[in-house]
Amino acid sequence: MTAKEQLLQEIQNSPELLIQEVLDFFLFTKNRRFRNSEPETTDKQIPQQPIWEFAQELMQDAPPEELAKLPADSARNLDHYLFGAPKQP
């Protein structure tokens, strides 16, 4: 019996919830394994811009009072703000 035949037999005798989990895993694995075989994107399809311009675009509609709440030391204390590590002076 081939692996495909065995899998089909197991599917016939499995609850729908398990089948859905297996399908999700199968599609994830298939996508990960074969994503490189899809046509690659070109520079013409994705506009290239510096990260700071992208950040400016994201923040352009943010109210100034919300931007004022952002910590001034976020680069130095990133681990503190993300993970609760002690603050650096």
DSSP file (Angstrom, degrees, kcal/mol; ACC not computed):
  #  RESIDUE AA STRUCTURE BP1 BP2  ACC     N-H-->O    O-->H-N    N-H-->O    O-->H-N    TCO  KAPPA ALPHA  PHI   PSI    X-CA   Y-CA   Z-CA
    1    1 A M              0   0    0      0, 0.0     2,-0.0     0, 0.0     0, 0.0   0.000 360.0 360.0 360.0 131.0    0.0    0.0    0.0
    2    2 A T     >  -     0   0    0      1,-0.1     4,-2.5     4,-0.0     5,-0.2  -0.293 360.0-110.0 -76.3 165.5    1.4    3.4   -1.0
    3    3 A A  H  > S+     0   0    0      1,-0.2     4,-2.5     2,-0.2     5,-0.2   0.882 120.3  53.3 -62.6 -37.7    1.6    6.3    1.4
    4    4 A K  H  > S+     0   0    0      2,-0.2     4,-2.4     1,-0.2    -1,-0.2   0.915 109.8  47.0 -63.8 -43.5   -1.1    8.1   -0.5
    5    5 A E  H  > S+     0   0    0      2,-0.2     4,-2.1     1,-0.2    -2,-0.2   0.907 113.0  49.2 -64.8 -41.6   -3.4    5.1   -0.3
    6    6 A Q  H  X S+     0   0    0     -4,-2.5     4,-2.3     2,-0.2    -2,-0.2   0.904 111.1  49.9 -64.9 -41.2   -2.7    4.7    3.4
    7    7 A L  H  X S+     0   0    0     -4,-2.5     4,-2.4     1,-0.2    -2,-0.2   0.923 110.1  50.1 -63.3 -44.5   -3.4    8.4    4.0
    8    8 A L  H  X S+     0   0    0     -4,-2.4     4,-1.8     1,-0.2    -1,-0.2   0.885 110.2  50.9 -61.5 -38.4   -6.6    8.3    2.1
    9    9 A Q  H  X S+     0   0    0     -4,-2.1     4,-0.9     2,-0.2    -1,-0.2   0.914 110.5  48.5 -65.5 -42.8   -7.7    5.3    4.2
   10   10 A E  H >< S+     0   0    0     -4,-2.3     3,-0.5     1,-0.2    -2,-0.2   0.883 108.2  55.0 -64.5 -37.7   -6.9    7.1    7.4
   11   11 A I  H >< S+     0   0    0     -4,-2.4     3,-1.6     1,-0.2    -1,-0.2   0.903 102.3  57.1 -61.7 -40.7   -8.8   10.1    6.2
   12   12 A Q  H 3< S+     0   0    0     -4,-1.8    -1,-0.2     1,-0.3    -2,-0.2   0.800 112.5  41.3 -60.0 -29.0  -11.9    8.0    5.6
   13   13 A N  T << S+     0   0    0     -4,-0.9    -1,-0.3    -3,-0.5    -2,-0.2   0.131  98.9  95.3-107.3  19.5  -11.8    6.9    9.3
   14   14 A S  S <  S-     0   0    0     -3,-1.6     2,-0.1    -5,-0.1    -3,-0.0  -0.820  76.2-106.7-115.5 151.1  -11.0   10.2   10.9
   15   15 A P     >  -     0   0    0      0, 0.0     4,-2.0     0, 0.0     3,-0.4  -0.364  33.5-113.0 -70.4 155.2  -13.1   12.9   12.5
   16   16 A E  H  > S+     0   0    0      1,-0.2     4,-2.5     2,-0.2     5,-0.2   0.847 114.3  58.4 -58.4 -38.5  -13.6   16.2   10.6
   17   17 A L  H  > S+     0   0    0      1,-0.2     4,-1.8     2,-0.2    -1,-0.2   0.912 108.4  45.1 -60.3 -43.3  -11.7   18.2   13.2
   18   18 A L  H  > S+     0   0    0     -3,-0.4     4,-2.5     2,-0.2    -1,-0.2   0.889 110.9  53.8 -67.5 -39.4   -8.6   16.0   12.7
   19   19 A I  H  X S+     0   0    0     -4,-2.0     4,-2.6     1,-0.2    -2,-0.2   0.905 107.4  51.4 -61.8 -41.1   -8.9   16.2    8.9
   20   20 A Q  H  X S+     0   0    0     -4,-2.5     4,-2.5     2,-0.2    -1,-0.2   0.907 110.1  48.8 -64.1 -41.5   -9.0   20.0    9.1
   21   21 A E  H  X S+     0   0    0     -4,-1.8     4,-2.3     2,-0.2    -2,-0.2   0.919 112.4  47.9 -62.9 -43.5   -5.8   20.1   11.2
   22   22 A V  H  X S+     0   0    0     -4,-2.5     4,-2.7     2,-0.2    -2,-0.2   0.900 111.3  51.1 -65.0 -40.1   -4.0   17.7    8.8
   23   23 A L  H  X S+     0   0    0     -4,-2.6     4,-2.7     2,-0.2     5,-0.2   0.925 109.4  50.2 -63.0 -44.6   -5.2   19.8    5.8
   24   24 A D  H  X S+     0   0    0     -4,-2.5     4,-2.2     1,-0.2    -2,-0.2   0.924 113.3  46.1 -58.6 -44.7   -3.9   23.0    7.4
   25   25 A F  H  X S+     0   0    0     -4,-2.3     4,-2.7     2,-0.2     5,-0.2   0.914 112.2  51.2 -64.4 -42.8   -0.5   21.3    8.1
   26   26 A F  H  X S+     0   0    0     -4,-2.7     4,-2.7     1,-0.2    -2,-0.2   0.928 111.9  45.8 -60.8 -46.9   -0.4   19.9    4.5
   27   27 A L  H  X S+     0   0    0     -4,-2.7     4,-2.5     2,-0.2    -1,-0.2   0.883 112.7  51.1 -66.6 -38.3   -1.1   23.3    2.9
   28   28 A F  H  X S+     0   0    0     -4,-2.2     4,-2.4    -5,-0.2    -2,-0.2   0.945 113.8  44.1 -61.1 -48.1    1.4   25.0    5.1
   29   29 A T  H  X S+     0   0    0     -4,-2.7     4,-2.7     2,-0.2     5,-0.2   0.906 113.6  50.4 -65.0 -42.7    4.1   22.5    4.3
   30   30 A K  H  X S+     0   0    0     -4,-2.7     4,-2.4    -5,-0.2    -1,-0.2   0.923 112.0  47.8 -61.4 -45.0    3.2   22.5    0.6
   31   31 A N  H  X S+     0   0    0     -4,-2.5     4,-0.9     1,-0.2    -2,-0.2   0.915 114.0  46.8 -63.1 -43.7    3.4   26.3    0.5
   32   32 A R  H  < S+     0   0    0     -4,-2.4     3,-0.3     1,-0.2     4,-0.3   0.899 116.0  44.5 -65.9 -41.4    6.7   26.4    2.4
   33   33 A R  H  < S+     0   0    0     -4,-2.7     3,-0.3     1,-0.2    -2,-0.2   0.876 123.7  32.3 -72.7 -37.8    8.3   23.7    0.2
   34   34 A F  H >< S+     0   0    0     -4,-2.4     3,-1.3    -5,-0.2     4,-0.4   0.286  84.5 101.6-107.5  10.8    7.2   25.0   -3.2
   35   35 A R  G >< S+     0   0    0     -4,-0.9     3,-1.0    -3,-0.3    -1,-0.2   0.816  79.6  58.9 -66.1 -27.1    7.1   28.8   -2.6
   36   36 A N  G 3  S+     0   0    0     -3,-0.3    -1,-0.3    -4,-0.3    -2,-0.1   0.666  95.4  63.7 -74.7 -14.8   10.4   29.1   -4.5
   37   37 A S  G <  S+     0   0    0     -3,-1.3    -1,-0.2     2,-0.1    -2,-0.2   0.583  84.9  93.1 -85.4  -8.2    8.9   27.5   -7.6
   38   38 A E  S <  S-     0   0    0     -3,-1.0     2,-0.0    -4,-0.4    -3,-0.0  -0.449  98.3 -81.6 -77.4 157.3    6.4   30.4   -8.0
   39   39 A P        -     0   0    0      0, 0.0    -1,-0.1     0, 0.0     2,-0.1  -0.362  51.7-119.3 -60.3 134.9    7.4   33.3  -10.2
   40   40 A E        -     0   0    0     -4,-0.1     2,-0.2     1,-0.1    -4,-0.0  -0.444  25.2-111.4 -75.5 148.0    9.7   35.7   -8.3
   41   41 A T        -     0   0    0     -2,-0.1     2,-0.2     1,-0.0    -1,-0.1  -0.499  31.9-143.5 -75.8 149.0    8.6   39.2   -7.7
   42   42 A T    >>  -     0   0    0     -2,-0.2     4,-1.4     1,-0.1     3,-1.0  -0.654  26.8-105.1-108.2 168.0   10.5   41.9   -9.6
   43   43 A D  T 34 S+     0   0    0      1,-0.3     5,-0.2    -2,-0.2    -1,-0.1   0.781 120.2  60.8 -61.4 -25.9   11.5   45.4   -8.5
   44   44 A K  T 34 S+     0   0    0      1,-0.2    -1,-0.3     3,-0.1    -3,-0.0   0.794 103.4  49.6 -72.0 -27.4    8.8   46.7  -10.8
   45   45 A Q  T <4 S+     0   0    0     -3,-1.0    -2,-0.2     1,-0.2    -1,-0.2   0.839 115.1  41.7 -81.0 -34.0    6.1   44.8   -8.9
   46   46 A I  S  < S-     0   0    0     -4,-1.4    -1,-0.2     0, 0.0     2,-0.1  -0.946  87.0-131.0-118.1 113.2    7.1   46.1   -5.4
   47   47 A P        -     0   0    0      0, 0.0     2,-0.4     0, 0.0    -3,-0.1  -0.423  22.1-135.9 -65.0 133.3    8.1   49.7   -5.1
   48   48 A Q        +     0   0    0     -5,-0.2    -5,-0.0    -2,-0.1     0, 0.0  -0.759  35.1 157.6 -91.9 132.6   11.4   50.0   -3.3
   49   49 A Q        -     0   0    0     -2,-0.4     5,-0.0     0, 0.0     0, 0.0  -0.990  45.4 -92.3-149.6 152.2   11.7   52.7   -0.7
   50   50 A P    >>  -     0   0    0      0, 0.0     4,-1.8     0, 0.0     3,-0.6  -0.286  37.4-116.9 -63.0 152.1   13.8   53.3    2.4
   51   51 A I  H 3> S+     0   0    0      1,-0.2     4,-2.6     2,-0.2     5,-0.2   0.841 113.5  58.2 -60.7 -35.5   12.5   52.0    5.7
   52   52 A W  H 3> S+     0   0    0      1,-0.2     4,-2.1     2,-0.2    -1,-0.2   0.850 105.7  49.6 -67.1 -32.5   12.2   55.6    7.1
   53   53 A E  H <> S+     0   0    0     -3,-0.6     4,-2.2     2,-0.2    -1,-0.2   0.895 110.5  50.3 -70.0 -39.1    9.9   56.6    4.3
   54   54 A F  H  X S+     0   0    0     -4,-1.8     4,-2.0     2,-0.2    -2,-0.2   0.919 110.9  49.1 -62.1 -43.5    7.8   53.6    4.9
   55   55 A A  H  X S+     0   0    0     -4,-2.6     4,-1.9     1,-0.2    -2,-0.2   0.894 109.1  53.0 -63.9 -39.6    7.6   54.4    8.6
   56   56 A Q  H  X S+     0   0    0     -4,-2.1     4,-1.0     1,-0.2    -1,-0.2   0.913 108.2  50.4 -61.7 -42.1    6.7   58.0    7.8
   57   57 A E  H  < S+     0   0    0     -4,-2.2     3,-0.5     1,-0.2     4,-0.3   0.902 110.5  49.7 -62.5 -40.5    3.8   56.8    5.6
   58   58 A L  H  < S+     0   0    0     -4,-2.0     3,-0.4     1,-0.2    -1,-0.2   0.862 117.4  40.2 -65.0 -34.8    2.5   54.6    8.3
   59   59 A M  H >< S+     0   0    0     -4,-1.9     3,-1.6     1,-0.2    -1,-0.2   0.472  85.2  97.2 -95.3  -2.6    2.6   57.4   10.9
   60   60 A Q  T 3< S+     0   0    0     -4,-1.0    -1,-0.2    -3,-0.5    -2,-0.1   0.787  89.5  42.6 -62.9 -27.6    1.4   60.3    8.7
   61   61 A D  T 3  S+     0   0    0     -3,-0.4    -1,-0.3    -4,-0.3    -2,-0.1   0.432  87.0 114.5 -96.5   0.5   -2.2   60.0   10.0
   62   62 A A  S <  S-     0   0    0     -3,-1.6    -3,-0.0     1,-0.1     5,-0.0  -0.528  74.4-113.2 -73.1 133.8   -1.3   59.4   13.7
   63   63 A P    >>  -     0   0    0      0, 0.0     4,-1.9     0, 0.0     3,-1.0  -0.395  20.4-123.8 -65.3 142.5   -2.4   62.3   15.9
   64   64 A P  H 3> S+     0   0    0      0, 0.0     4,-2.0     0, 0.0     5,-0.1   0.831 110.1  59.5 -57.1 -34.2    0.5   64.3   17.4
   65   65 A E  H 34 S+     0   0    0      1,-0.2     4,-0.4     2,-0.2    -3,-0.0   0.828 106.5  47.6 -67.6 -29.0   -0.8   63.7   20.9
   66   66 A E  H X4 S+     0   0    0     -3,-1.0     3,-0.9     2,-0.2     4,-0.4   0.884 110.2  51.3 -75.1 -39.5   -0.4   59.9   20.4
   67   67 A L  H >< S+     0   0    0     -4,-1.9     3,-1.2     1,-0.2    -2,-0.2   0.845 103.0  60.6 -64.1 -32.9    3.1   60.3   18.9
   68   68 A A  T 3< S+     0   0    0     -4,-2.0    -1,-0.2     1,-0.2    -2,-0.2   0.731  96.3  62.0 -66.8 -20.8    4.1   62.4   21.9
   69   69 A K  T <  S+     0   0    0     -3,-0.9    -1,-0.2    -4,-0.4    -2,-0.2   0.643  79.4 105.4 -79.4 -14.6    3.3   59.3   24.1
   70   70 A L  S <  S-     0   0    0     -3,-1.2     2,-0.1    -4,-0.4    -3,-0.0  -0.432  82.2-107.3 -68.2 139.0    6.0   57.3   22.4
   71   71 A P    >   -     0   0    0      0, 0.0     3,-0.9     0, 0.0    -1,-0.1  -0.412  15.1-144.8 -69.1 140.8    9.1   56.8   24.6
   72   72 A A  T 3  S+     0   0    0      1,-0.2     3,-0.3    -2,-0.1    -2,-0.1   0.686  98.8  52.0 -76.2 -18.3   12.2   58.8   23.5
   73   73 A D  T 3>  +     0   0    0      1,-0.2     4,-2.5     2,-0.1    -1,-0.2   0.003  69.3 122.4-106.8  28.1   14.5   55.9   24.6
   74   74 A S  T <4 S+     0   0    0     -3,-0.9     7,-0.2     1,-0.2    -1,-0.2   0.828  73.2  51.2 -65.2 -31.6   12.8   53.1   22.7
   75   75 A A  T >4 S+     0   0    0     -3,-0.3     3,-0.8     1,-0.2    -1,-0.2   0.934 115.2  41.4 -68.9 -44.5   15.9   52.1   20.7
   76   76 A R  T 34 S+     0   0    0      1,-0.2     3,-0.2     2,-0.1    -2,-0.2   0.856 125.4  35.9 -70.4 -35.1   18.1   51.9   23.8
   77   77 A N  T 3X S+     0   0    0     -4,-2.5     4,-2.2     1,-0.2     3,-0.4  -0.087  73.4 128.4-112.5  33.7   15.4   50.2   25.9
   78   78 A L  H <> S+     0   0    0     -3,-0.8     4,-2.5     1,-0.2     5,-0.3   0.906  75.1  52.4 -55.9 -44.6   13.8   48.0   23.3
   79   79 A D  H  >>S+     0   0    0     -3,-0.2     4,-2.4     1,-0.2     6,-1.5   0.838 108.2  52.7 -62.8 -32.0   14.1   44.9   25.5
   80   80 A H  H  >5S+     0   0    0     -3,-0.4     4,-1.4     4,-0.3    -1,-0.2   0.945 113.3  41.8 -66.6 -47.6   12.5   46.7   28.3
   81   81 A Y  H  <5S+     0   0    0     -4,-2.2    -2,-0.2    -7,-0.2    -1,-0.2   0.825 125.1  35.3 -72.9 -31.3    9.5   47.7   26.3
   82   82 A L  H  <5S+     0   0    0     -4,-2.5    -3,-0.2    -5,-0.2    -2,-0.2   0.888 137.0  13.0 -87.0 -41.8    9.1   44.4   24.5
   83   83 A F  H  <5S-     0   0    0     -4,-2.4    -3,-0.2    -5,-0.3    -2,-0.2   0.467  97.9-109.3-121.4  -4.7   10.1   41.9   27.2
   84   84 A G     << +     0   0    0     -4,-1.4    -4,-0.3    -5,-0.6    -3,-0.1   0.665  58.7 158.8  84.4  15.8   10.2   43.8   30.5
   85   85 A A        -     0   0    0     -6,-1.5    -1,-0.2     1,-0.1     3,-0.1  -0.277  55.3 -77.6 -66.2 160.2   14.0   43.7   30.9
   86   86 A P        -     0   0    0      0, 0.0    -1,-0.1     0, 0.0    -6,-0.1  -0.295  55.6-104.4 -59.3 144.1   15.5   46.3   33.3
   87   87 A K        -     0   0    0     -3,-0.1   -10,-0.1    -7,-0.1    -9,-0.0  -0.432  29.2-129.3 -69.8 142.1   15.7   49.8   31.7
   88   88 A Q              0   0    0     -2,-0.1    -1,-0.1     1,-0.1   -12,-0.1  -0.697 360.0 360.0 -88.1 144.8   19.1   51.0   30.6
   89   89 A P              0   0    0      0, 0.0    -1,-0.1     0, 0.0   -12,-0.1   0.509 360.0 360.0 -68.1 360.0   20.2   54.4   31.8
